[in-house]
Amino acid sequence: MHRKDPLLGAVRRLARGGTAASMTRERLRCGAEGEALAAAFVRARGYTILARNYRCNAGELDIVALDARTIVFIEVRTRRGYAHGSALESVTTLKQRHVARVAALYLARHHLHAHPVRFDVVAIEVRGWTVALSHLVDAFRAEYTG
């Protein structure tokens, strides 16, 4: 006699969607699409992409780019609604410190301390079929960069 595995059933239900797990997948997909759009946007403006989704033990950097001789750390925020504020509002002081800390590790690991550094934010707002992209150059100053 073959018994049904309750864990396998739960995995199948999650895969079909309609649960909190499917909303998480949707958020991840939306974020990945926003990061791809932001990368294409800055590349079209002459930036050279050095890294996307750079990860280390301290966290992640969305985009690391080169603008002339300046290393630019770009935080990308994508929002589909106003329920949690605008994309720009979501880059809090805490988030800025976190990005700066990971950026310092990136600079040290790649021996790039001789370059000037800048922190930009690309905010993407999706409303139905309309997508608005804002690029805030030199969006914040880092308290900790090395």
JOPEPE-V499374 format. One line per field, one symbol per residue. ss: DSSP state (2 for helix, 1 for strand, 0 for the rest). Layout:
ss: ???
//
This chain:
ss: 00000222222222220002222222222222222222222222000111111111001111111110011111111110000000022200222222222222222220000000111111111110011111110000000000
//
